[in-house]
Amino acid sequence: MAIIKKKTWPEYFDLIASGKKKFDVRLNDFDLQEGDVLVFEEWDPKIKKYTARKVEKKVTYVLPCKMDQLFWPEEEIKEKGLKIISLE
């Protein structure tokens, strides 16, 4: 089990801390496995500093994807974007 710290902006931090936001989208530039713990550290972009608020969440599933693994044409993705959907 690894503990991984990630910078999180205030509006997302509050949703994660409250339990409403049960997913996260990140660039796949770090190793992450089921069972690892993500430590979300609140970062205020206005003052460019951490606020000292932190929340830990256990990783239950990781879905890595690349543009060539998606189901839609790249042009449509660029035009419309993607939605990440959380299920309960």
Backbone as numpy.savetxt, mean C-alpha at the origin, in Angstrom:
# Nx Ny Nz CAx CAy CAz Cx Cy Cz
9.66 -13.96 9.35 8.81 -12.78 9.35 9.70 -11.54 9.35
9.42 -10.64 8.43 10.16 -9.38 8.34 9.27 -8.23 8.79
9.91 -7.20 9.29 9.22 -5.96 9.64 9.71 -4.90 8.66
8.76 -4.33 7.92 9.10 -3.40 6.85 8.40 -2.08 7.10
9.16 -0.99 7.10 8.60 0.34 7.33 8.30 1.03 6.00
7.14 1.68 5.95 6.76 2.40 4.75 6.16 3.76 5.11
6.55 4.76 4.36 6.04 6.13 4.50 4.60 6.17 4.01
3.72 6.84 4.76 2.31 6.93 4.39 1.78 8.33 4.66
1.10 8.91 3.69 0.54 10.25 3.84 -0.63 10.23 4.81
-0.91 11.36 5.47 -1.93 11.42 6.53 -3.31 10.88 6.15
-3.83 11.23 4.98 -5.18 10.78 4.63 -5.26 9.25 4.50
-4.18 8.63 4.07 -4.16 7.17 3.97 -3.84 6.54 5.32
-2.97 7.19 6.09 -2.62 6.68 7.41 -3.87 6.54 8.27
-4.71 7.57 8.30 -5.93 7.53 9.12 -6.85 6.38 8.71
-6.97 6.14 7.40 -7.83 5.05 6.92 -7.26 3.68 7.29
-5.95 3.54 7.22 -5.31 2.28 7.61 -5.43 2.08 9.11
-5.14 3.12 9.88 -5.20 3.01 11.35 -6.60 2.68 11.84
-7.61 3.22 11.19 -9.00 2.97 11.61 -9.49 1.58 11.20
-8.78 0.95 10.26 -9.19 -0.37 9.79 -10.08 -0.33 8.56
-10.42 0.87 8.10 -11.28 0.99 6.92 -10.54 0.58 5.64
-9.29 1.00 5.52 -8.47 0.68 4.34 -7.70 -0.60 4.66
-8.12 -1.70 4.03 -7.53 -3.00 4.31 -6.70 -3.51 3.14
-6.08 -2.59 2.43 -5.23 -2.93 1.30 -4.21 -1.81 1.15
-3.19 -2.06 0.36 -2.24 -1.01 0.05 -1.67 -1.31 -1.33
-1.29 -0.28 -2.04 -0.70 -0.41 -3.37 0.68 0.20 -3.29
1.68 -0.57 -3.64 3.07 -0.10 -3.59 3.81 -0.55 -4.83
4.83 0.19 -5.17 5.75 -0.23 -6.21 6.42 -1.52 -5.73
6.55 -2.48 -6.61 7.12 -3.78 -6.25 8.65 -3.71 -6.25
9.19 -2.87 -5.39 10.65 -2.68 -5.33 11.25 -3.15 -4.01
10.51 -3.99 -3.28 11.03 -4.54 -2.02 10.43 -5.92 -1.82
11.14 -6.76 -1.05 10.66 -8.11 -0.78 9.58 -8.06 0.29
8.49 -8.78 0.04 7.37 -8.80 0.97 6.69 -10.16 0.87
6.47 -10.79 2.02 5.86 -12.11 2.05 4.66 -12.10 2.98
3.75 -13.05 2.77 2.65 -13.23 3.70 3.23 -13.51 5.09
2.65 -12.89 6.10 3.14 -13.03 7.46 4.07 -11.92 7.90
4.63 -11.16 6.94 5.47 -10.01 7.30 4.59 -8.93 7.94
5.23 -7.99 8.58 4.52 -6.87 9.21 4.94 -5.58 8.52
3.93 -4.83 8.06 4.19 -3.51 7.51 3.96 -2.48 8.61
4.94 -1.63 8.81 4.81 -0.52 9.75 4.58 0.72 8.92
3.38 1.25 8.98 3.04 2.47 8.25 3.41 3.65 9.14
4.31 4.49 8.65 4.76 5.67 9.38 4.18 6.91 8.69
3.42 7.66 9.44 2.77 8.84 8.85 3.80 9.89 8.48
3.71 10.36 7.25 4.60 11.39 6.69 3.74 12.56 6.24
4.07 13.74 6.70 3.32 14.93 6.30 4.07 15.61 5.16
3.52 15.55 3.94 4.23 16.13 2.80 4.30 17.65 2.84
3.43 18.29 3.61 3.45 19.76 3.69 4.70 20.25 4.41
5.06 19.55 5.48 6.24 19.95 6.26 7.44 19.05 6.00
7.22 18.01 5.17 8.28 17.07 4.80 8.94 16.42 6.01
8.07 15.96 6.94 8.57 15.30 8.15 7.62 14.19 8.57
8.17 13.22 9.30 7.33 12.19 9.92 6.62 12.79 11.12
5.40 12.32 11.38 4.61 12.85 12.50 4.82 12.06 13.78
5.50 10.95 13.73 5.74 10.02 14.84 4.59 9.04 15.05
3.50 9.18 14.27 2.42 8.19 14.36 2.79 6.98 13.50
2.57 5.79 14.07 2.87 4.54 13.38 1.74 3.56 13.64
1.52 2.67 12.69 0.57 1.58 12.89 1.15 0.34 12.19
1.02 -0.81 12.86 1.52 -2.06 12.30 0.36 -2.89 11.78
0.56 -3.50 10.60 -0.44 -4.39 10.01 0.25 -5.63 9.47
-0.35 -6.78 9.73 0.20 -8.04 9.24 -0.22 -8.23 7.78
0.71 -8.67 6.95 0.45 -8.93 5.55 -0.22 -10.30 5.42
-1.42 -10.33 4.83 -2.13 -11.59 4.67 -2.08 -12.12 3.25
-1.83 -11.27 2.27 -1.77 -11.70 0.88 -1.01 -10.66 0.07
-0.22 -11.13 -0.88 0.52 -10.25 -1.78 0.22 -10.67 -3.21
-0.25 -9.74 -4.03 -0.54 -10.01 -5.43 0.38 -9.15 -6.30
1.55 -9.67 -6.66 2.42 -8.90 -7.54 1.87 -8.94 -8.96
2.01 -7.85 -9.69 1.58 -7.86 -11.08 2.47 -6.94 -11.90
2.58 -7.27 -13.15 3.33 -6.46 -14.10 2.38 -6.08 -15.21
2.70 -5.05 -15.94 1.82 -4.57 -17.00 1.52 -5.67 -18.03
2.48 -6.55 -18.30 2.24 -7.60 -19.30 1.41 -8.75 -18.75
1.07 -8.72 -17.46 0.26 -9.77 -16.86 -1.18 -9.33 -16.65
-1.51 -8.15 -17.09 -2.86 -7.64 -16.87 -3.80 -8.10 -17.97
-5.08 -7.99 -17.71 -6.11 -8.51 -18.61 -6.59 -7.50 -19.65
-6.14 -6.26 -19.56 -6.66 -5.21 -20.42 -5.53 -4.63 -21.25
-5.87 -4.04 -22.40 -4.85 -3.40 -23.22 -4.21 -2.21 -22.48
-2.92 -2.03 -22.69 -2.18 -0.96 -22.03 -2.80 0.42 -22.30
-3.33 0.63 -23.51 -3.93 1.92 -23.85 -5.13 2.21 -22.94
-5.95 1.18 -22.69 -7.11 1.37 -21.82 -6.69 1.64 -20.38
-5.64 0.98 -19.93 -5.15 1.20 -18.57 -4.65 2.64 -18.44
-3.91 3.12 -19.43 -3.40 4.49 -19.39 -4.54 5.50 -19.41
-5.59 5.20 -20.18 -6.73 6.11 -20.29 -7.61 6.10 -19.04
-7.92 4.91 -18.53 -8.90 4.78 -17.46 -8.31 4.51 -16.09
-7.08 4.01 -16.04 -6.47 3.63 -14.76 -7.02 2.29 -14.28
-6.62 1.92 -13.08 -7.07 0.67 -12.47 -7.72 0.98 -11.13
-8.54 0.06 -10.65 -9.11 0.15 -9.30 -8.58 -1.03 -8.51
-8.21 -0.76 -7.29 -7.86 -1.82 -6.35 -9.09 -1.95 -5.44
-9.61 -3.16 -5.35 -10.86 -3.36 -4.63 -10.62 -4.21 -3.40
-11.08 -3.73 -2.27 -10.97 -4.47 -1.01 -12.27 -5.22 -0.75
-12.15 -6.47 -0.36 -13.33 -7.29 -0.09 -13.38 -7.68 1.38
-14.56 -7.87 1.87 -14.71 -8.25 3.28 -15.61 -9.45 3.37
